[in-house]
């Protein structure tokens, strides 16, 4: 009889504890601004959980606060889609150091800390005396793995312009095949990566403030690129683009993003001499 009463009391205590956990979880979910989660890849197609949480599909995330909030954020967001055309020029789209990559991004989305970088690292490889990819767009604060899957030693040497107009350099070192090192950029900037041991190697890091960007590829035949930026909070933004040789013909474009809708915005890039004067 006494044993039965103890078991009943234990069961009641467990039920109360579970109720408290559920209440705390619900309270946290309600306090999450815009339903955003920490360390979520906003441009990912899958429903990604924060680091340490179990992976889950977007159709059944309600049991996990992190998954539930990313679903809510995406339902509340919109997108920007469009084409990039070239004006009075053509570019080479084949080869390791081609000109096909255009980084398209939104300026100033939210405030500092609203969109933490994804937990998974970005990767720059070195193979066949080539940096892969040639252009790597990455959110500031995200870890970048610098791999060496080549048969030779490699070096990574960074070169970038400062706001003062001066050029800053940083040597990340030299390492053997099979070795990986990491680096984190804490501020938005465009950085050229070189290898001191193989002067023909070059790549570009385009470091951005927020996760609302994509790398569009110019088609060799049509000389046109298509792009889509997803899961954007509703609002008015400026759409900008970076290319290693060409510039936006008329500067950044204003776009208005509405929940559940795709805003259309086309861009034109050209040589500096054809850029419209302000």
C-alpha positions in Angstrom: 0.0 0.0 0.0 2.8 2.4 1.0 4.7 1.5 -2.1 1.7 2.2 -4.3 1.3 5.7 -2.6 4.9 6.5 -3.3 4.6 5.5 -6.9 1.5 7.7 -7.3 3.3 10.7 -5.7 6.3 10.1 -8.0 4.0 10.0 -11.0 2.3 13.2 -10.0 5.6 15.0 -9.4 6.8 13.9 -12.9 3.6 15.2 -14.5 4.1 18.6 -12.8 7.7 18.8 -13.9 6.8 18.0 -17.5 4.1 20.7 -17.4 6.7 23.2 -16.2 9.1 22.3 -18.9 6.4 22.6 -21.5 5.4 26.0 -20.2 9.0 27.3 -20.2 9.4 26.1 -23.8 6.2 27.8 -24.9 7.3 31.0 -23.1 10.6 31.0 -24.9 9.0 30.4 -28.2 6.7 33.4 -27.7 9.6 35.7 -26.7 11.6 34.8 -29.9 11.3 38.0 -32.1 9.9 37.4 -35.5 10.1 33.6 -34.7 13.8 33.7 -35.4 16.3 31.1 -34.1 19.9 31.5 -33.3 22.4 29.9 -35.8 19.9 29.1 -38.6 20.9 29.2 -42.3 18.3 31.6 -43.7 19.0 30.7 -47.3 18.9 26.9 -46.7 16.1 24.9 -48.3 15.9 22.5 -45.4 14.6 23.3 -41.9 17.9 23.5 -39.9 17.9 23.4 -36.2 20.3 25.3 -34.0 23.6 23.7 -33.0 23.0 20.8 -30.6 19.3 20.3 -31.6 18.2 17.3 -33.6 17.6 17.7 -37.4 14.0 17.9 -38.4 11.8 18.3 -41.4 9.8 21.5 -42.0 6.4 19.7 -41.9 6.7 18.4 -38.3 8.8 20.8 -36.2 6.3 21.8 -33.5 7.9 19.7 -30.8 11.2 21.6 -31.2 11.3 25.3 -30.4 14.1 26.0 -32.9 12.4 24.2 -35.8 9.0 25.8 -35.0 10.5 29.3 -35.1 12.3 28.9 -38.4 9.1 27.7 -40.0 7.2 30.7 -38.6 9.9 33.1 -39.9 9.8 31.6 -43.4 6.0 31.8 -43.5 6.2 35.4 -42.6 8.9 36.2 -45.1 9.1 37.0 -48.8 11.7 36.8 -51.6 13.4 38.9 -54.2 14.0 37.4 -57.6 15.3 38.7 -60.9 17.9 38.7 -63.7 21.3 40.2 -64.1 22.1 41.5 -67.6 25.4 42.8 -69.0 25.7 46.2 -70.8 28.1 46.6 -73.7 30.4 43.8 -72.6 30.8 40.0 -72.4 32.5 37.9 -69.8 34.4 34.6 -69.8 32.3 32.0 -67.9 34.6 28.9 -68.1 37.8 28.1 -66.3 38.9 28.3 -62.7 39.2 32.1 -62.6 36.2 33.0 -64.8 34.0 36.1 -64.5 30.7 34.3 -64.1 30.1 34.9 -60.4 27.9 37.8 -59.2 27.1 38.3 -55.5 23.6 39.7 -55.1 22.7 41.0 -51.6 20.4 43.1 -49.5 21.9 46.0 -47.5 21.0 46.7 -43.9 18.4 44.0 -42.9 17.4 44.2 -39.3 19.7 45.3 -36.5 23.0 43.9 -35.2 22.5 40.4 -33.8 19.2 39.7 -35.4 20.6 37.1 -37.8 23.5 35.0 -36.3 25.7 33.2 -38.8 25.0 29.6 -39.6 26.6 26.9 -37.3 28.1 25.0 -40.2 31.4 26.2 -41.7 31.8 27.6 -45.2 34.7 26.0 -47.1 37.5 27.2 -49.4 39.5 24.3 -50.9 42.8 24.2 -52.7 43.1 21.6 -55.4 45.0 21.3 -58.7 46.6 24.7 -57.9 43.2 26.3 -57.8 41.0 27.9 -55.1 37.6 26.3 -55.0 35.2 28.2 -55.2 36.7 31.2 -57.0 34.2 33.5 -55.3 32.9 32.7 -51.8 30.2 34.9 -50.3 29.9 34.5 -46.5 28.2 36.1 -43.6 30.5 37.9 -41.1 31.1 35.8 -38.0 30.8 32.4 -39.9 33.7 30.0 -39.6 35.5 29.4 -42.9 37.4 26.1 -43.3 40.6 26.5 -45.5 41.3 23.1 -46.8 44.3 21.8 -48.7 43.3 18.8 -50.8 46.2 19.2 -53.2 49.5 17.4 -53.6 51.6 20.5 -52.6 51.9 22.8 -49.7 49.7 25.9 -50.0 49.6 29.3 -48.4 46.7 31.7 -47.9 47.5 35.4 -48.1 44.7 38.0 -47.6 44.6 41.4 -49.3 41.9 44.0 -48.7 41.3 47.7 -48.8 40.7 49.7 -45.7 38.3 52.6 -45.3 41.3 54.9 -45.1 42.2 54.0 -48.7 45.2 51.9 -47.6 45.6 48.2 -48.4 45.9 45.7 -45.5 47.5 42.3 -45.8 47.4 39.2 -43.6 49.3 36.0 -44.0 47.3 33.0 -42.6 50.3 30.7 -43.1 51.4 27.7 -45.1 50.2 24.1 -44.5 50.7 20.6 -45.9 48.2 18.5 -48.0 45.4 17.1 -45.9 45.6 19.9 -43.3 42.7 22.3 -42.6 42.8 25.7 -40.9 40.0 28.1 -40.0 39.4 31.8 -40.2 36.5 34.2 -39.3 35.9 37.6 -40.8 34.3 39.9 -38.2 33.5 42.8 -40.5 31.9 43.1 -44.0 34.5 43.6 -46.7 35.8 42.2 -50.0 39.0 40.2 -49.5 41.3 38.8 -52.2 43.0 35.5 -51.3 46.3 34.6 -52.8 48.9 31.8 -52.5 52.5 33.0 -52.1 53.7 29.7 -53.3 51.7 29.6 -56.5 51.2 33.1 -57.8 48.6 32.1 -60.4 46.1 31.2 -57.6 43.4 33.7 -56.6 40.0 33.8 -55.0 37.6 36.3 -53.4 35.8 36.4 -50.1 32.7 38.7 -50.1 31.9 39.1 -46.5 28.4 40.4 -45.8 26.4 41.8 -42.8 23.4 39.5 -43.1 22.4 36.1 -44.6 20.2 37.6 -47.4 22.5 37.1 -50.4 23.2 34.6 -53.1 25.9 34.0 -55.8 24.4 34.2 -59.3 26.1 32.5 -62.3 26.3 34.3 -65.7 25.4 31.9 -68.5 28.1 31.7 -71.1 25.7 31.8 -74.1 23.0 34.3 -73.0 25.3 36.3 -70.8 22.5 36.6 -68.3 22.3 35.4 -64.7 19.2 34.6 -62.6 18.9 35.0 -58.8 16.6 34.5 -55.9 17.0 35.6 -52.3 14.6 33.8 -49.9 13.0 34.1 -46.4 13.4 37.9 -46.2 11.5 39.7 -43.4 8.9 42.1 -44.9 10.2 45.6 -45.5 11.9 48.0 -47.8 15.5 47.3 -48.7 18.3 48.2 -51.2 19.5 45.5 -53.5 23.1 45.6 -54.4 25.6 43.4 -56.3 29.3 42.7 -56.5 31.4 41.5 -59.5 35.1 41.3 -59.5 35.4 43.4 -62.7 32.0 45.0 -63.5 29.8 47.5 -61.6 26.1 48.2 -61.3 25.2 50.5 -64.2 22.7 52.6 -62.1 23.6 51.7 -58.6 21.6 49.7 -56.0 17.9 49.2 -56.5 15.1 49.7 -54.0 12.9 46.7 -53.4 9.8 46.2 -51.2 9.4 42.7 -49.7 5.9 41.4 -48.7 5.1 38.3 -46.8 4.5 35.3 -49.0 5.3 37.2 -52.2 8.2 37.5 -54.6 9.4 41.0 -55.4 10.9 41.4 -58.9 14.1 43.3 -59.5 16.5 43.2 -62.5 20.1 44.5 -62.4 22.5 45.6 -65.1 26.3 45.4 -64.7 28.8 47.0 -67.0 32.4 48.4 -67.2 33.2 51.3 -65.0 33.2 53.8 -68.0 29.5 53.1 -68.6 28.4 53.5 -65.0 25.9 56.3 -64.7 27.3 59.4 -62.9 25.5 60.4 -59.7 
